[in-house]
Amino acid sequence: MVDSRDRSALRTLVGEAVARLTDLTHPALNPAFKQLGMPPIPADSGTKRERVNLSLHQVLDAELPQVTRRILEQHDIYVSPETRHQLEDLLWEDDTPPEIPKKVRRELARALDLSELSQHHDRFLQLLNRFWILAESGISFEQLEGLLLNGMRMATLRDRIEQHVFHHPEDWSAEDLFENLGAFEAGDARFARFLEGLVSADVLLDEQLQVATVSTINGHLRTAGVELRLTGDDGGYPLFTVVSTRLHGTRRPKNIIFASLTKPDIRFRSSVDNDIEIVGGHSDDTLIFDREIPTMGLRWGDLHAWWQETREISSEIDTRGDLYQRLFKSLPGNSEGQKNLFIAYHQILGPSIDDLALLPEVWLHWDHKTVRERGPEALLRSRMDFLLLLPHGQRVVLEVDGSQHYTRDHGRTPDTAKYSEMVAADRDLKLRGYEVFRFGHDELKNLDAAQNLLRKFIPDMFRRFRVSN
């Protein structure tokens, strides 16, 4: 996978952070590089600074986010609060968070009761310290100059929060606090995470207050197509996550038609209830999953339970093996890349019932007429190679591209029309709320290559979509 994003700003900040490794001895550098996910550099390659620079230079742009995360997790490398926030903001940009306009932020701040949010002093300060820089003064140069002339100690933002939120709670409203924190100007990802923290069980120890606060916030967020949605639990307390309400993908799937061996012959048993059935051929030629998709995504455990019940298999072990063989059977015989991806994914994620299920050969569009019969109105893509149904209604498509996707005459002649159709189909999927990731067939030419690729891709993808797996 090629990462074309500009990582220059992130690389500069990472360079400033790892420069502190020069405080270590030469023998300690390579272990430190390994811990951060950076390549080793021989001890005779120069000074400690030169070895640090050489190692960072060899880190690919696509690998920089992982190095950054490890830096933020390391307590041995001191990163100033300012640098930490800059690194986090650059990382969180990759999550493509939903936009929360300044006006919406200010209006929801005005609606919040600060005394309710801050009733647990230490917990509230811990949250603020996690997302905002409290060690700075946050006052103008003229105010600072006046304090120094009078021999007074410069008050930090934390000092002022202690004064105006806790000692004299009538001084500041939630809007005043947000203003002083810089919350109205912060990036969308930081603001969204701050809201999630405000309504979490770490700050509000009363479930009714959690729910009431979420309701107040959502009354304003929803005008921007965003909401705090119940996505799980935290020790018995509800867990809320900021999600977009505008994506087509936030709707619950009704029928998943997948793993078909031939084009299915479909008819409606009840168009009112959206009940469908497959007619003709063998009943197992096409699979239909018609159960409700859980909020936390479709897991192997959900698929196993459905398969065991519908196939009346007594053994759970037999169920897993039988389902795996049936899904594998649906993969195209001429696509080793698809087979390697499926096997590698199942080896990395699949043994556990809690892991996300990978559905092969999923029908997106179905038309009883052929493309030739339908003509210009024909739908662009019939099937997806693989589909993942992630938490919060997110849908991820994995496509394996062989030469047939952009050539004709068995790969001998480039076909721009085929390529244009593929690109147009991707646009259509994105507009419908799907995220598409394409793999070149050569990247998956053997199982070892597929495993190495997915071991890096899967964690990065799950972080991108905020999946706990």
C-alpha positions as CSV (number, residue, x, y, z in Angstrom):
1,M,0.0,0.0,0.0
2,V,1.4,3.4,-0.9
3,D,0.9,6.3,1.5
4,S,0.9,9.5,-0.6
5,R,0.1,11.9,2.2
6,D,2.6,14.6,3.1
7,R,4.3,13.6,6.3
8,S,6.9,16.3,6.4
9,A,5.4,18.1,9.4
10,L,5.1,14.8,11.3
11,R,8.7,13.8,10.3
12,T,10.0,17.1,11.6
13,L,8.3,16.7,15.0
14,V,9.4,13.0,15.3
15,G,12.9,14.1,14.5
16,E,12.8,16.6,17.4
17,A,11.5,13.9,19.8
18,V,14.0,11.1,18.8
19,A,16.9,13.6,19.0
20,R,16.7,13.0,22.7
21,L,18.0,9.5,22.1
22,T,21.5,11.0,21.8
23,D,21.5,11.1,25.6
24,L,21.9,7.3,25.5
25,T,25.1,5.4,25.0
26,H,26.0,3.9,21.7
27,P,25.2,0.3,22.7
28,A,21.8,1.4,23.9
29,L,20.7,3.1,20.7
30,N,19.7,0.0,18.6
31,P,17.5,-1.4,21.4
32,A,15.9,2.0,21.6
33,F,15.4,2.1,17.9
34,K,13.8,-1.3,18.0
35,Q,11.4,-0.2,20.7
36,L,10.2,2.7,18.6
37,G,9.9,0.6,15.4
38,M,13.0,2.3,13.8
39,P,15.7,0.3,11.9
40,P,19.0,-0.4,13.6
41,I,22.2,1.4,12.6
42,P,25.7,-0.1,13.1
43,A,27.7,1.4,16.0
44,D,30.5,2.4,13.6
45,S,28.2,4.5,11.4
46,G,29.1,7.8,13.0
47,T,28.2,9.9,16.0
48,K,25.1,9.2,18.1
49,R,23.3,12.1,16.4
50,E,24.2,10.7,13.0
51,R,23.0,7.3,13.9
52,V,19.7,8.7,15.1
53,N,19.3,10.7,11.9
54,L,20.2,7.7,9.7
55,S,17.6,5.5,11.4
56,L,14.8,8.1,11.1
57,H,15.7,8.7,7.5
58,Q,15.1,5.0,6.8
59,V,11.6,5.1,8.3
60,L,9.1,5.2,5.4
61,D,6.4,7.8,5.5
62,A,3.7,5.1,5.9
63,E,5.5,3.9,9.0
64,L,5.8,7.3,10.7
65,P,2.4,7.1,12.5
66,Q,3.4,3.9,14.2
67,V,6.7,5.3,15.3
68,T,4.9,8.4,16.6
69,R,2.4,6.3,18.6
70,R,5.3,4.5,20.2
71,I,7.0,7.8,21.1
72,L,3.9,9.0,22.8
73,E,3.7,5.7,24.7
74,Q,7.4,5.9,25.9
75,H,8.0,7.5,29.2
76,D,11.8,7.4,28.7
77,I,11.5,10.0,25.9
78,Y,10.4,13.3,27.2
79,V,8.0,15.1,24.9
80,S,6.8,18.6,25.9
81,P,3.0,19.1,26.2
82,E,3.0,21.3,23.1
83,T,4.9,18.8,21.0
84,R,2.7,16.0,22.3
85,H,-0.4,17.9,21.2
86,Q,1.1,18.6,17.8
87,L,1.9,14.9,17.3
88,E,-1.5,13.8,18.4
89,D,-3.3,16.3,16.1
90,L,-1.3,15.1,13.1
91,L,-2.0,11.5,13.9
92,W,-5.7,12.1,14.5
93,E,-6.1,13.9,11.2
94,D,-5.8,10.4,9.6
95,D,-9.1,9.4,11.3
96,T,-11.0,11.9,9.1
97,P,-13.2,13.0,12.1
98,P,-16.6,14.6,11.3
99,E,-16.5,18.4,11.3
100,I,-17.9,20.1,14.3
101,P,-18.3,23.8,13.5
102,K,-17.3,26.6,15.9
103,K,-20.9,27.8,16.2
104,V,-22.1,24.4,17.2
105,R,-19.3,24.0,19.8
106,R,-20.1,27.4,21.4
107,E,-23.8,26.7,21.5
108,L,-23.4,23.3,23.1
109,A,-20.9,24.8,25.6
110,R,-23.5,27.4,26.6
111,A,-26.0,24.6,27.2
112,L,-23.7,22.6,29.6
113,D,-23.8,22.9,33.4
114,L,-20.1,23.2,34.4
115,S,-20.8,22.5,38.1
116,E,-22.2,19.0,37.0
117,L,-19.2,18.3,34.8
118,S,-16.6,19.3,37.4
119,Q,-18.1,17.8,40.5
120,H,-15.3,15.3,40.8
121,H,-12.3,17.6,41.0
122,D,-9.4,15.3,40.3
123,R,-11.1,13.3,37.6
124,F,-12.2,16.5,35.8
125,L,-8.7,18.0,36.0
126,Q,-7.2,14.7,34.7
127,L,-9.4,14.9,31.7
128,L,-8.5,18.5,31.0
129,N,-4.8,17.7,31.4
130,R,-5.2,14.9,28.9
131,F,-6.5,17.1,26.1
132,W,-5.3,20.6,26.8
133,I,-2.1,22.4,27.9
134,L,-2.7,23.6,31.4
135,A,0.9,24.6,32.2
136,E,0.8,27.7,30.1
137,S,-0.6,31.0,31.3
138,G,-2.9,31.7,28.5
139,I,-2.7,35.5,29.1
140,S,-1.5,38.3,26.9
141,F,2.0,39.7,26.8
142,E,0.8,43.0,28.4
143,Q,-0.9,41.1,31.3
144,L,2.3,39.1,31.8
145,E,4.4,42.2,31.8
146,G,2.2,43.8,34.4
147,L,2.5,40.7,36.7
148,L,6.3,40.7,36.4
149,L,6.6,44.4,37.1
150,N,4.6,43.9,40.3
151,G,6.7,40.9,41.3
152,M,3.8,38.5,41.1
153,R,4.0,34.8,40.0
154,M,2.6,34.1,36.6
155,A,-0.6,32.0,37.0
156,T,-1.0,29.0,34.8
157,L,-4.2,28.0,33.1
158,R,-4.5,25.2,35.7
159,D,-4.2,27.8,38.5
160,R,-7.0,29.8,36.9
161,I,-9.2,26.7,36.5
162,E,-8.7,26.0,40.2
163,Q,-9.6,29.5,41.0
164,H,-12.6,30.1,38.7
165,V,-14.1,26.6,38.4
166,F,-13.5,25.1,41.9
167,H,-12.9,27.8,44.4
168,H,-15.3,30.3,42.9
169,P,-17.6,28.2,40.7
170,E,-19.9,31.1,39.9
171,D,-17.0,32.8,38.0
172,W,-16.9,30.7,34.9
173,S,-19.5,29.0,32.7
174,A,-18.7,26.0,30.5
175,E,-18.4,28.5,27.7
176,D,-15.7,30.4,29.6
177,L,-13.8,27.2,30.3
178,F,-14.0,26.1,26.7
179,E,-12.7,29.5,25.6
180,N,-9.7,29.4,27.9
181,L,-8.9,25.8,26.9
182,G,-8.9,26.8,23.2
183,A,-11.6,24.2,22.6
184,F,-13.4,26.4,20.0
185,E,-10.3,26.6,17.8
186,A,-9.1,23.0,18.3
187,G,-9.1,20.3,15.6
188,D,-12.3,18.3,15.1
189,A,-10.7,15.1,16.4
190,R,-9.4,16.6,19.6
191,F,-12.7,18.3,20.3
192,A,-14.6,15.0,19.6
193,R,-12.4,13.1,22.0
194,F,-12.8,15.8,24.6
195,L,-16.6,15.4,24.4
196,E,-16.3,11.7,24.7
197,G,-14.2,12.2,27.8
198,L,-16.7,14.7,29.3
199,V,-19.5,12.1,29.2
200,S,-17.4,9.1,30.1
201,A,-17.5,7.1,33.4
202,D,-14.1,8.5,34.2
203,V,-15.6,12.0,34.7
204,L,-19.3,11.4,35.4
205,L,-20.0,8.7,38.0
206,D,-23.8,8.9,37.5
207,E,-25.3,7.0,34.6
208,Q,-28.4,9.3,34.5
209,L,-26.2,12.3,34.4
210,Q,-24.2,10.7,31.6
211,V,-27.3,10.2,29.5
212,A,-28.7,13.6,30.2
213,T,-25.4,15.3,29.3
214,V,-25.2,13.3,26.1
215,S,-28.8,14.4,25.2
216,T,-27.9,18.0,25.8
217,I,-24.8,17.8,23.6
218,N,-26.6,15.9,20.9
219,G,-29.3,18.5,20.7
220,H,-26.6,20.7,19.1
221,L,-24.2,18.2,17.5
222,R,-27.0,16.7,15.3
223,T,-27.5,20.0,13.5
224,A,-24.0,19.4,12.1
225,G,-24.7,15.8,11.2
226,V,-22.8,14.4,14.2
227,E,-23.8,12.7,17.5
228,L,-22.6,11.0,20.6
229,R,-23.7,7.4,20.1
230,L,-23.9,4.6,22.6
231,T,-21.2,2.1,21.4
232,G,-20.5,-0.1,24.3
233,D,-20.0,-0.1,28.1
234,D,-17.2,0.7,30.4
235,G,-17.4,-1.4,33.6
236,G,-21.2,-1.2,33.5
237,Y,-21.4,2.5,32.5
238,P,-22.5,3.5,29.0
239,L,-19.7,4.3,26.5
240,F,-20.3,7.0,23.9
241,T,-18.5,7.8,20.7
242,V,-18.8,10.7,18.3
243,V,-19.9,9.5,14.9
244,S,-21.3,11.1,11.8
245,T,-25.0,10.6,11.1
246,R,-24.7,11.5,7.5
247,L,-23.0,8.4,6.2
248,H,-25.1,5.9,4.3
249,G,-23.1,3.3,6.2
250,T,-24.7,4.3,9.5
251,R,-27.8,2.5,8.4
252,R,-28.2,-1.1,9.5
253,P,-27.8,-3.7,6.7
254,K,-31.0,-5.8,6.2
255,N,-29.7,-8.6,4.1
256,I,-26.1,-9.6,3.3
257,I,-25.8,-11.8,0.2
258,F,-22.3,-13.3,0.0
259,A,-20.1,-16.2,-0.8
260,S,-22.1,-17.0,-3.9
261,L,-20.8,-19.7,-6.3
262,T,-22.9,-18.3,-9.2
263,K,-25.1,-15.3,-9.8
264,P,-28.0,-15.8,-7.5
265,D,-31.6,-16.0,-8.7
266,I,-33.4,-13.7,-6.2
267,R,-37.0,-13.0,-5.6
268,F,-38.9,-11.1,-2.9
269,R,-41.1,-13.3,-0.6
270,S,-42.4,-10.0,0.8
271,S,-41.4,-6.7,-0.6
272,V,-43.0,-4.9,2.3
273,D,-40.8,-6.7,4.8
274,N,-37.8,-6.9,2.5
275,D,-37.8,-10.7,2.8
276,I,-35.9,-12.3,-0.1
277,E,-35.1,-15.9,-1.0
278,I,-32.8,-17.6,-3.5
279,V,-34.6,-19.8,-6.0
280,G,-33.1,-22.3,-8.5
281,G,-29.9,-24.1,-8.2
282,H,-28.7,-25.5,-4.9
283,S,-29.8,-23.7,-1.7
284,D,-26.2,-23.4,-0.5
285,D,-24.9,-21.8,-3.7
286,T,-25.5,-18.4,-2.1
287,L,-25.5,-17.4,1.5
288,I,-27.8,-14.8,3.1
289,F,-27.2,-13.3,6.5
290,D,-30.5,-11.7,7.5
291,R,-29.9,-11.1,11.2
292,E,-29.4,-7.7,12.9
293,I,-25.8,-6.5,12.7
294,P,-24.6,-5.7,16.3
295,T,-23.6,-2.1,17.1
296,M,-20.0,-3.3,17.6
297,G,-19.8,-4.8,14.1
298,L,-20.2,-8.3,12.7
299,R,-17.9,-10.7,14.5
300,W,-16.9,-14.3,13.7
301,G,-19.0,-15.3,16.8
302,D,-22.1,-13.8,15.2
303,L,-21.4,-15.7,11.9
304,H,-20.6,-18.9,13.7
305,A,-23.8,-18.8,15.8
306,W,-25.9,-18.2,12.6
307,W,-24.1,-21.0,10.7
308,Q,-24.4,-23.5,13.6
309,E,-28.1,-22.8,14.0
310,T,-29.1,-22.7,10.3
311,R,-27.0,-25.8,9.5
312,E,-27.9,-27.6,12.7
313,I,-24.3,-28.5,13.6
314,S,-23.8,-29.7,17.1
315,S,-20.1,-29.0,17.5
316,E,-18.7,-25.4,17.7
317,I,-15.4,-26.6,16.3
318,D,-17.1,-28.4,13.4
319,T,-19.1,-25.2,12.8
320,R,-16.0,-23.1,12.4
321,G,-14.3,-25.5,10.0
322,D,-17.4,-26.0,7.9
323,L,-18.1,-22.3,7.6
324,Y,-14.4,-21.6,6.7
325,Q,-14.4,-24.2,4.0
326,R,-17.7,-22.8,2.6
327,L,-16.4,-19.3,2.5
328,F,-13.1,-20.3,1.0
329,K,-14.9,-22.3,-1.7
330,S,-16.6,-19.1,-3.0
331,L,-13.3,-17.4,-3.8
332,P,-12.4,-17.2,-7.6
333,G,-10.2,-20.0,-8.6
334,N,-8.0,-17.7,-10.7
335,S,-7.2,-15.3,-8.0
336,E,-4.4,-16.5,-5.7
337,G,-4.3,-13.0,-4.3
338,Q,-7.8,-13.2,-2.9
339,K,-7.2,-16.6,-1.5
340,N,-4.0,-15.5,0.2
341,L,-5.7,-12.5,1.7
342,F,-8.5,-14.6,3.1
343,I,-6.2,-17.2,4.6
344,A,-3.8,-14.6,6.0
345,Y,-6.7,-12.6,7.6
346,H,-8.1,-15.7,9.1
347,Q,-4.7,-16.7,10.5
348,I,-4.3,-13.2,12.0
349,L,-7.9,-12.5,12.9
350,G,-10.4,-15.4,12.9
351,P,-9.7,-17.9,15.7
352,S,-11.4,-15.7,18.2
353,I,-15.2,-15.2,18.2
354,D,-14.6,-11.6,19.1
355,D,-12.7,-10.8,15.9
356,L,-14.3,-9.0,13.0
357,A,-15.6,-11.3,10.3
358,L,-14.3,-11.0,6.7
359,L,-17.1,-11.7,4.2
360,P,-16.0,-12.8,0.7
361,E,-17.8,-12.1,-2.6
362,V,-20.5,-9.8,-1.3
363,W,-23.2,-8.7,-3.6
364,L,-23.6,-4.9,-3.6
365,H,-25.8,-4.5,-6.6
366,W,-28.1,-7.1,-8.1
367,D,-30.0,-6.9,-11.3
368,H,-31.9,-9.7,-12.9
369,K,-30.9,-8.4,-16.3
370,T,-27.4,-8.6,-17.8
371,V,-25.1,-5.5,-18.3
372,R,-25.7,-5.9,-22.1
373,E,-29.5,-5.9,-21.6
374,R,-29.4,-3.0,-19.2
375,G,-27.1,-0.9,-21.3
376,P,-26.0,2.5,-20.1
377,E,-28.1,2.2,-17.0
378,A,-26.3,-0.9,-15.8
379,L,-24.9,-0.7,-12.3
380,L,-21.1,-0.3,-12.2
381,R,-20.2,-3.0,-9.7
382,S,-22.0,-6.2,-8.8
383,R,-19.8,-7.7,-6.1
384,M,-17.2,-6.7,-3.6
385,D,-14.2,-9.0,-3.1
386,F,-14.4,-8.6,0.7
387,L,-16.5,-6.7,3.2
388,L,-16.0,-5.8,6.8
389,L,-18.8,-4.5,8.9
390,L,-17.2,-2.4,11.6
391,P,-18.5,-0.8,14.8
392,H,-20.8,2.3,14.5
393,G,-22.1,1.3,11.0
394,Q,-18.8,1.7,9.3
395,R,-18.3,-0.4,6.2
396,V,-14.9,-1.3,4.7
397,V,-14.3,-3.0,1.3
398,L,-11.1,-4.8,0.4
399,E,-10.4,-5.2,-3.3
400,V,-7.7,-7.3,-4.9
401,D,-6.7,-6.0,-8.3
402,G,-5.3,-8.3,-10.9
403,S,-4.3,-7.2,-14.4
404,Q,-7.9,-8.0,-15.6
405,H,-9.0,-4.8,-13.8
406,Y,-7.2,-2.5,-16.2
407,T,-6.2,-4.6,-19.3
408,R,-7.7,-6.7,-22.0
409,D,-6.4,-9.6,-24.2
410,H,-5.3,-11.5,-21.1
411,G,-3.2,-8.7,-19.8
412,R,-1.5,-7.7,-23.0
413,T,-3.3,-4.4,-23.7
414,P,-4.1,-1.5,-21.3
415,D,-7.8,-0.8,-21.1
416,T,-8.5,2.7,-20.0
417,A,-12.3,2.1,-20.2
418,K,-12.0,-0.7,-17.6
419,Y,-9.9,1.5,-15.4
420,S,-12.4,4.3,-15.6
421,E,-15.3,2.0,-14.7
422,M,-13.3,0.8,-11.6
423,V,-12.6,4.4,-10.5
424,A,-16.2,5.4,-11.0
425,A,-17.4,2.4,-9.0
426,D,-15.1,3.4,-6.2
427,R,-16.5,6.9,-6.1
428,D,-20.0,5.4,-6.0
429,L,-19.1,3.2,-3.0
430,K,-17.5,6.2,-1.1
431,L,-20.6,8.2,-1.7
432,R,-22.7,5.4,-0.2
433,G,-20.6,5.4,2.9
434,Y,-18.1,2.6,2.1
435,E,-14.3,2.9,2.5
436,V,-12.4,1.1,-0.2
437,F,-8.9,-0.2,0.1
438,R,-7.2,-1.8,-2.9
439,F,-4.4,-4.3,-3.0
440,G,-2.3,-5.1,-6.0
441,H,-2.3,-8.9,-6.8
442,D,1.5,-8.9,-6.7
443,E,1.4,-7.7,-3.1
444,L,-0.4,-10.9,-2.2
445,K,1.4,-13.3,-4.6
446,N,2.2,-15.7,-1.8
447,L,1.0,-16.4,1.7
448,D,4.1,-15.0,3.5
449,A,3.7,-11.7,1.6
450,A,0.0,-11.5,2.5
451,Q,0.7,-12.2,6.1
452,N,3.4,-9.5,6.3
453,L,1.2,-7.0,4.6
454,L,-1.9,-7.6,6.7
455,R,0.0,-7.7,10.0
456,K,0.7,-4.0,9.4
457,F,-2.4,-3.0,7.5
458,I,-5.0,-4.5,10.0
459,P,-3.8,-2.6,13.1
460,D,-3.5,0.6,11.1
461,M,-7.0,0.2,9.6
462,F,-8.5,-0.5,13.0
463,R,-6.9,2.6,14.5
464,R,-8.2,4.6,11.5
465,F,-11.7,3.5,12.3
466,R,-11.3,3.4,16.1
467,V,-11.9,-0.3,16.4
468,S,-11.1,-2.2,19.5
469,N,-10.2,-5.7,18.4
